[in-house]
Amino acid sequence: MSYVEVDGDRFAYRRWGKPSGVPIFLVQHFRGGGIASSSGTPRNRMEDMADDIAAVIRALGLEQVDLLGFSIGGWQAEEVALRHPQLVRKLLLIGTGLRGGDPTMDPKVPEVALNPVPGLEDFLFLFFGRSEAAVEAGRAFWKRKVYAAVRDVASITDPRLTPVALDVTDPAAVRSSSCRTNSRPRPRFTPVTRAIRPPS
């Protein structure tokens, strides 16, 4: 993990690849927080998040980036391109949408997406198709995701805690298994998570 300081706030980031060429700069939204090692006051406006991203790009000494936005990070990347166009060579948007929303979107999406404790059915609705094969793939992914999260928490808190003892389809069970690690202060939402340099 590396850090860059901007106006007294510390942003955590990761960098891979060779330090040459125009880097791909990934802006990914992590539900519930950013990288825990970052500090500062959470931003509530896309414009402020975009300005933070631009400040980090500059602090890293990058003149221009290919900006890749995923999920809400796509909204933030769009705003960076609008507010700081000189920093963005290419804009890549994945798994995102229009900042104002998509009028053809299923009306259930905002309700499900804002659920503070998303369950398996929420996850399947938002991220997987409706076919039997898609639902099965989603269930398998959910199980791996929850198993990994519980395994990581168990290694920190209680080695006897195992995912086998939990119903991985029940978000309350998963949340209660990890609550012992949630006593530390909430991390600052950091829209910048990775600066990736392409191979030369």
Stockholm file with secondary structure:
# STOCKHOLM 1.0

chainA/1-200         MSYVEVDGDRFAYRRWGKPSGVPIFLVQHFRGGGIASSSGTPRNRMEDMADDIAAVIRALGLEQVDLLGFSIGGWQAEEVALRHPQLVRKLLLIGTGLRGGDPTMDPKVPEVALNPVPGLEDFLFLFFGRSEAAVEAGRAFWKRKVYAAVRDVASITDPRLTPVALDVTDPAAVRSSSCRTNSRPRPRFTPVTRAIRPPS
#=GR chainA/1-200 SS CEEEEETTEEEEEEEESCSCSCCEEEEECCTTCSCTTCCSCCCCSHHHHHHHHHHHHHHTTCSCEEEEEETHHHHHHHHHHHHCGGGEEEEEEESCCCTTCCTTSCTHHHHHHTCSSCCHHHHHHHHSCSSHHHHHHHHHHHHHHHHHHHHHHHHHHCTTCCGGGSCTTCHHHHHHHHGGGGGSCCCCCCSEEEEECCCC
#=GC SS_cons         CEEEEETTEEEEEEEESCSCSCCEEEEECCTTCSCTTCCSCCCCSHHHHHHHHHHHHHHTTCSCEEEEEETHHHHHHHHHHHHCGGGEEEEEEESCCCTTCCTTSCTHHHHHHTCSSCCHHHHHHHHSCSSHHHHHHHHHHHHHHHHHHHHHHHHHHCTTCCGGGSCTTCHHHHHHHHGGGGGSCCCCCCSEEEEECCCC
//
